Structure formats: structure tokens, C-alpha cells
Amino acid sequence: MTSDQTAAEPKCQTKLFFDGAWQEGSGQTPLYDKYAGREIAAIATAGPDQVAQAIGGLSRAFDAGVPSPYERAEILHRAAGLLRAEAAAFAATYRLESGFTRSDAETEVARCIQTLTLSAEEARRFEQNETVPLSGAPGPEGRFAFVLRVPLGPVAAITPFNAPLNTVAHKVAPAIAAGNPVALKPSSMTPFCGAAIVDLMLRAGWPAELIALLQGSATTAKALLADPRITYYAFTGSTGVGRAVQAAAGLRRCQLELGAISFTILEPDADLKKALPAIRNAAFRKAGQVCTSVQVVLAQEAIAAEVAEGLTELTQATPYGDPALPETLTGPMISQDAAKEAKARIDQVVAAGTELLAGGALDGSVLAPTLLRGAADDSSLLTEEVFAPVMTLQTYGALDEAFDKVNATPYGLASGLFTQRIDTAFAAARRLRIGSLHINNSSSARVDLMPYGGVKDSGFGKEGPAYAMREMSEERLVTFTP
């Protein structure tokens, strides 16, 4: 983006949207600047009665009929084109409410365009109905059968603060591509991007009665979970809340992208000139508040000293602080409370004997990029998600020991492995209990068209438009007898 484009005005819609119109809420929630700490807006919040009214409207509109796959594809393509034309304004919105850096914002907008475009392409292929070879069974001569794919109904998308634009798109766009109405509840800490996506879809031509924006916190989410007319829940957030979502959903379907402890393994033959900068970026972008951020680096003993020296230098050189500065890689965390909690964890493990190699300083909501070494196996750094710009260096001897360390955690989202050996790569693919393995890349090497999701306490179900659409629809068998 040029300097003129970066000065674009953010999109700051504070109202709810349901029943085809922008609405006032039953209450308001303050929104704060993540770096300066000042209040910047008051956001309307949806009470239980408004949630029920909104879902009722979505259900009636769905029963009345939805646009065809071709029409859905055209709408999503138009949305991608509008976003491309308004990229600077969306990036400004993202930066204003999240506190993330300019580079984070520009990357997020570019990825969101891709997610909308991919969803449009998949919408055209939605009705890939397959025939069933009944003639292969005795008796049904002349009968014909096929499997019809149909949308489910109202989808509730509950999204987090750490990717308030593209994660919203990863839930809203596939739901629309599959022909479902959507009720979006963004994080109360980052409400503007969700509102901007809803407005984008409306301007692109998605029927107003088939989408709702329900801002709020726990009360709003509980009302969504309690409504039996919701057919599918797409949730990204903590493992604890994910369990509550699954319990409330009952027999209804869910996609749960939950917590993680993401590892990256360095074998002796790793290209460290490539690996270490990739690890540094993956650990500290978005202030480490990404499920796939590198939380633990496992370095083989033969290269552990070199890795420690290299990562220490890179960590100390990481620009952090004011997210408005173009050179900043690590800006503020989502709140001062979150930053204080992360700082307390650092102090606790250092007091217990973990070595602090770099960072550890706290200034308001900004935690300096931090590198630790030698945490005990039962340390919270190795058993709980940190969700902060904090990376821990550990060593291993035999490769099986590294695999065991990864598998010992309750999570299983993503890992990286740097090696030049194909047998090592395949061994990792077979042994590691994770949703994604990235060879010669960090744990955070996601591409938006790939299937993305975890196992164990990291949840289940997949993002990625083609894969999400399968889950947001159902198969119906149809037979014809002459």
C-alpha cells in the first residue's frame, strides 16, 4: 500500500444487523485502543430477545429459499472485488481495533480476498452430485440413485480477536457459498472487522434477511448456543469455551478450532539461515497471539548452541512497541491484563530455573519478544498455551524424543520440521498427532485453501472453503424406481 492508501478512514459500524436492517442493541460495550488504552467506541450488544428475533428471521428466510450456487458465486466474487478496492480502509479498521501492525493488517486483507475468492469458486462446484451404482446389488434393476448436497440452515459463526477479518471470512464465506444464512458474533474486543464483512456481503448482493451481526460477549454467545434453530456452530477460541460450545450443540454439528502448543523441530541438517528467521516471525507476529505461533522450538543437541545463539540475536533485534510504526513486528497484546498475565508466567518459570535468553520486559500492553531456555517438562510453558510473544527453546537427542515431547501435550494443531531427509519427514508425518505438519517451514505456515484444523484438545472440523462447505451442508440420498 502507498502512504496515501494507509491513511484511509476505518469502517467503524457500532450497530447490530438483523431482520434486514441495522439496529440498536439492548446495551453497549466499550471498545479500547490496544496500545494507548483509551476508549474509542461504544458497541451495541445483542440481548437474548434480539438473538432469538434474529435467528427467527434467518430461519424464515432460509425456508423461503436462498440464491443458487451460481448467484452465490457471483456475490462472493463481487465481495472479493469490493474488498480489493477498499483494502486500505479494511486494513485501517483492522489496525484500529486489534492493535496489530501494518504488515499484519496488509497480510490479513490480502488473505481475506483469497478466502472470499476461493469460496466463490467452490460455490460453483457445490452441487457435485454423485450417482450410486445400485446395479451392483441384486434386485434393483432399473433403479437410479444419486446423492444430493444441500445446505444445513442457520450457521452461527463465533470468532476470536486475533484474526478479526480473515477468520470471520473463513466462517461466513463458506457458509454463504453452501447456501446457509449466517449469524455472526465477533469478539467483543474486535467488533469492527466483523461488521465490515457483513456490510461487504450486503453491498455485494447477499440478501439482507439471510445474515445477522450480533455483537456481544458471553450473554450473546449463550443465547446463540441455546437456540435450537441454529444448525451448525463454527467456533474459534479457547479449549474451555469450545467444550461448552460442543456440550450446548448436542447433536448439531460444530467446527471447533481451539487452543494449541505449537512446536517447530530442528534436525541437525536443518538450514538454519532459513529456519531461524521463519521461527522468529512465526513466534512474535501478532504479539504471539496465534494458535499456530511457535511456542516451543525443539533443537537437536548437536545444533542446540548454534540455535540458541541465533534465536537470541533475532529476538533481541525484533522491533516491538508502537504498531503504527512501519518497522514494528510485535505490537501490543489484546489487553493490559493479558500482557500482565503473560509477564507473570515468565517471571514464575524463571524463578523456577528456566533461563531467560532475551526479552521479558513489560510496558503497558506491550510485552517484549521473549526467548526462554531449559524449562522443566512439567512447566506451564510446555503444558499450557501461552498466547503471547513468548518462545521456549528445548533440546532433544533421538528424534523419537522430539516426537514424544510434541505428543505429550493435550493439544494437536500444527508443527513445523526443518530437515533435508525425506525419511525423517515421513516419520514425523506418521508419528505426530497433529492436524498439520509443515516440512521446512514453521508451525504457522498456513495457506487459506488448505484444510485447517486440529486433533485432541485443539478441536475438530476443518476450515478452508472447500472443506468447511462439506461440513456446512448435508448429503441426501434420492432414488428413482421405474
N, C-alpha and C positions, 0 to 999 in steps of 0.2 A: 504494500500500500504506500501511496505517496503521503507526504506530510499533510497535504490538503485533505486527503481522504481520512486520515486518522483523527481529524478534528470534527468528524460528523457527529451530529446530535444522537444520543442514545434513545432507544424506544422505551418509554417509562410508563406503560399502562398499569394502573393500580387497581382496576376493577375486575370483577368476575365476568365470566361469559357463560350463559346458558339460556335455553329457550330462545335461541336465535338473537340474543341481544346482550350488550354489555350492561352489567348490573352492579349495584352497590352491595356490600356484604352485610352480614349480621354483626360484624365487628371489624377491628383493624389491628394490624401487627406492624410495629416499626421495622424499617429496614435500615441497616447501618453500613457505612463505609468501612470496609475491612481493614484498611490501612490507617485512616485518620480517626476512626471510631465514632464519627458524628452521624446523627440520624439524617438520612437522605430522602426518605419517603415513608408514607403510611399505606400499607397494602390492605385492601379489603379481604376479609376472610369469610369463608362459607360455613354457615351453621348447619346442623343436621337437617333441618327442614329444607334448606336450599339444596343440599346434596340430594335429598330424596326427590325434590322437584326436578332437578337437572337430570337425574338418571331416568325418571319417568318420561321426560321429554325425549331423551335419546332412545329409549325403548320403543316409544310410539313411532318415532321417525324411522327406526330400523324396520319395524313391522310394515311400514308403508312402502319400503323399497329404497335401495341405495343405488348410486351410479354404477354403470357397467365397468368391467375391467378396463376397457379402452378409455372411458371417461376418467376413471381413477388415475390411469397412467398420465393422461393429459394434464390433470390437475397437479399431480406431483411434479411433472416436468416444469409446469409454469411456476410452481413454488420454488424449484431449484433456480430458475432463471431470475425470479424476483430477488432471491437471496444473493445471487451473484451480483446483481445490480446494486444491492443495498448492503454489500459486505461490510463497508466501513461503519455504517450505523449499527449493524448487529455486533461487530467487534467492540464498538464503544459501549453498547449495552452490557455485553459480557464482562468487560473490564470494570465497568462501574459497580456492578453488583457482586462480583466474585472476588475482586482484589487480585486476580491473576494478571500476568504480564502481557505486554503487547504481542510477543511471539506466541504465547499460549492462545490468545484471542484469535489471531490470524489463522493459526493451525486449526482451531476449533471450527471457525466459519468454513474454511475450505473442506474440512471433513464433513460438515453438515450438508454442504452442497452435494458431496458424493453420496451421502446416505439417502437424501431425497431422490437423487438421480437413480441410484440402484433400486430403490423402492418402486419408482415409476417403471423401470424395466421389468421388474418382477411382477408388477400388476398385470402387464400384458400377457404373462405366462400363467396367470393364476388358475385358469380353467384347463389345466393339462389333464384332462380326464383319461383314465386308463381303463382298458377293457379287461374283463375277467374271462379266462378261457374255460367256460363251462363245458365245452365239448370234451374236455379232458376227463370228465367224470361220467359214470354210467347213468343213462336215463334222460338227461336234459337236452336231447337232440332238438335243435331249432331254437333253443332259448338263447337270449343275448343278455349280457350284463356289462355294466360299467360302473366305475366309482366316480361320483360327482363330488367336487370340492366346493364347500360353501362357507361363508363367514359365520362366526360364532354369535355375534351380538355385541352389546356394550363392553368395551375394554376399559379398565381403569389403569392408567399409567401413573405410577408414583415414582418420582425421580429425585436424584440427590443434588447436592450443591456443587460437586466437584467437576461436573461436566454439564452445566445447565442448558447447553444448546444442543450438542450432538447426542447426548444420552436421551434427551427429550425426543429428538428426531428418530432415534433408533427404536423408540416405542410407538410414537404417534404415526410415523410414515408407514411402517409395515402394517399397522392396524388398519389404516386407511386403504393401503394397497390391497388388503384382503377383504375390504368391504365392510369393515366394522365401524360403528360410532365410537368416539373416544371421549372419556372423561380424564382430563389431565390434572394431577395435583403435583406441582413442582415443589421443591424445597422452599420453605418459608425464608431461608437465608438467601436464595437466588430466584426470586419470582419473575423478574422482568423478561428473561430469555424465554421462559415457558409461554408467557403472554404474547411475546413477539412471534413465536412459532404458531400459536393459534390464529393470530391476526394474519400471518403469512398464508396459512391454509385457507382462510376465509377469502382473502384477496385473490388467491389462485383459483377459487371456484368451488371449494368443498362446501356442501350445503350447511348453512349455519345451524340447522336443527340437529346435525349429526356430530357436533363437537361441543365440549364444555370445558371451561377453565375454572377449577375450584381451588383457589388459594387457601392456605391454612396450615395448621400444624397437626397435632395428634388427634384433636377432636374431629377435624375434617376427614383425616385418614380412617379413623374408626367408623365414621358414618359410611364411607365408601365400602369398607370391609363388611359392614353389617347389611348392605343392600343386596338382596338375593337376585336382583335383576342384572347385576354385573356378571358376565360370563367368563371373564379372564382378567387376571391381575399380572401386570408387568411391573416388577419392583426392582429397584437397585438401592441398596443401603446396607445397614449393619446386619450381621447374622442374627442378633437377638430380635430385631424387628421383623426380619424375614421369617423367623419361626412363628411369630404372631400372625403374619400375613397368611402363611400356609394353614395354620390352625383355623383361622376365620374362613378361609376359602372352602374348606371341606372338600367336596367332590369336584369343585370347579378348578379349572386349570390355572397354573401360575408359571411365571418365569421369574426366578429369583437369582439376582446377581449380587452376592453378599461379600463378606469380608475375605481377607486373604493375608498370607505372609508370603510374599513373592521372592524367590531365590534366583540368583544367577550363579552358575557354576563355571569356574575357570580351570581347565585342564592344563598340564604343563606345556602343551603345544599351542595354546591359545595365542592369537595375535593380539597382544596387549595394547598396541597402538590403536587398534580398532576397538577393542573391548572396553578399556577403561573410560574413555570419553562417553561411550554409549551408556555405560553403567552410571556414570555421574549424572548425565542428563535425565536418565530414567528415574534416578533416586530423588532428584531435587526439583524437577519442574513441577509446577502447581503446588509448590511447597510440600512435596511428597504426599499430597492428598489424592492419590490414585490407587485403586485396588491392585494394579499391576506394578506400582513403583517398586524398584529394587529395595527391599528391606534388609536382605541378608546376601552377602557375597561369600561364596564358598570357594576358596583358593587352595589348590593342591599344594602340599607342603613345600615342594621344590621351587615354587614361584611365589610363595606367600610374602616373603620380604619385599620382593620387587613390586608386588601388587599393593602392599601396604604403603610403600613409598610413593607410588604413582597416584593412588587414590587420595592420599593425604595432600599432595600438592594440588590435585584437581579440586578437592573440596575447599581448601583454603583459598583457591583462586576463583571460586564461584561467586559471581556478583549477586548480592542479595539486598533487599530493602524495598525502596520505593518502586512499586510496579509500573509507575508512569515512565520511568527511565528506560530507554530502549535497550540498555545493556543488562538489565536485571533479569536473572534466570529464576531466582527464588524470591517471591514476594511474601506478603503476609499470609498467615493461616486464616481459616474462616472466622475465627473469633479469638479474642484475648484469652478466654477460658481454655480453648483448645490448645493454644500455644503454651499456656502455663502448665497444663496437664502433661504435655509432651516434655517440657523442660523438667518437670518433677520426675518423670520416668528416667530421663537421662541422669539426673543427679542421684537417683536411687541406685541405678545399676553401677554407676561409677563408684559410689560409696561401697558397693558390694564387691569391687575388684575389677570391673570392666575398665579397659584403658580408653581414655578419650584422646583420639588422634587429631581431631580438628573440630572446630565449631563449639556448639553448646551454649552460646550467648543468646539472651532473650532481650528484645527491645519492643515493648508493646505486644503486638500480634505477630511480630517477625521473629522467627527462630532461625538462627544462623545454620546453614547446612552443616550437618554433624556426622562425623565418622567415628565409630567405636570399634574396639577390637577385643576379642577374647571373652565374650560373655559366657557365663555358665549355661549348660544345656537346659536348665530349668528357668533361665532368665525370661522375663516378660518379653524381651526383645526377640526371643525365639519361639515363644508360645502364644503371643497375642499380637494383633495388628497394631502398628504404631500410628500410621496415617499422619505422618509429619516428615519433614526433611531430615530423616534420621536413618543412617545406614550402618549396618554392623558387619564387620569382617571376621569370618571364621575360617579355620583351616581343616583339611581332611587328608588322609593318607590314601587308602584304596578308594576307587571310585564308588564301590558299594557303600562305603561310609557316607559319601555325599548323598547318595540316593536315600539312605536311611534317614538322614537329617531332614531332607525335604518331606519325606513321607510321614515323619513323626509328628508333624504339626496337624492340627484339626482341619486345616484348610487344604484346598487343591485347585487354585485358579490358573496360574501361569508360572512358568520358569524359563530361564534362558540358560544356554550351554554354549560355551566357546571351546571348540575343538576342531582339529583338522582330520580326525579319524572317523570314518563312516561307521565302524563297528561301535565306537563309543556313542555316537549319535543314536543309533538304533537301540543300543542297550538302554539309554535314557528314555527313549520313546516307549519302551516296553515296561520299564521298572517304575517310572514316576507316576504317581496317582494325581494327575492334574488335568485341567481342561485343555491347556495349550502348552506346547513346548516349542521354543524358538532357538534353532541352532545357529550359532554365530550371530546372535542378537540378544538383547536383554529381555527380561520378562515382560517388558512393556511394549513389545513390538507388534502392535495391533494394526490390522488393515480392516476397513469397515465392511468389506464384502465377506470376510471370513466368519465361520461360526465361532461365537464367543460366549463362553460360559464356564462354570466350574463344576467341581465334584465335592463330596464331603460337605463341610460347613461353609464352603464357598457357594453353595446353592446348586440349582439345576435349571435346565432350559437354556435356549440359545438366543443370543442377539445375532445380528447380521440379517439384512432384509429377507433373503430367500428362506433362511432357517426360521426366523421369527414368524413369517407368514404361515409356515406349515403348522406352527403351534397355535396361531390365532385363527385357525379355520378347522373344519372337521370334514371327514370323509363320509359320504352317504352312498350306500350300495343301491343301484337301480337295476332291476331285471325285467326283461320282456319275454313273455311266452306267446307264441303264435296261436 
